[in-house]
């Protein structure tokens, strides 16, 4: 991999921002844990924000304050696969409050959410990028300042298009 497979551009009208993609680049057949960002049209559903780190309601998309008990199930065999869960949780899951800043502002995309299929991928979020835009686990990630610029334009039902 040359390194460019996990970098992209996010565009909204005349705005354009660098973004990080999954370590496997854009994939047309997403599988749990493959590190790919799924190709396609993904509607924005809802989001989370870390109020304790300065993230406020930035636009029309409802952003729930993240609580210590917020998690996300990524265990394909569990009935709560690719759903928000309450911690502690008996199956494998992500913690939505992280030590790093990646989920300080985290938007949930409708990839394998409305119509779930086991092992097709979970927790495909639109979240904050690390410095230098290293690859994600399959999500789309923006610099915090760019996410703050986009929030006023984000609303439920707006679509992010991932294309090659």
FENZINOR-V653215 format. One record per helix or strand of 2 or more residues. SS is the DSSP state (helix for helix, strand for strand). FROM is the first residue (numbers start at 1). TO is the last residue. If there is no record, write none. Layout:
# FENZINOR-V653215
ss=SS from=FROM to=TO
ss=SS from=FROM to=TO
This chain:
# FENZINOR-V653215
ss=helix from=4 to=6
ss=strand from=7 to=12
ss=strand from=15 to=20
ss=strand from=26 to=27
ss=strand from=37 to=38
ss=strand from=40 to=49
ss=helix from=51 to=53
ss=strand from=63 to=65
ss=strand from=70 to=73
ss=strand from=84 to=86
ss=strand from=93 to=95
ss=strand from=105 to=109
ss=strand from=125 to=128
ss=strand from=140 to=142
ss=helix from=144 to=151
ss=strand from=159 to=162
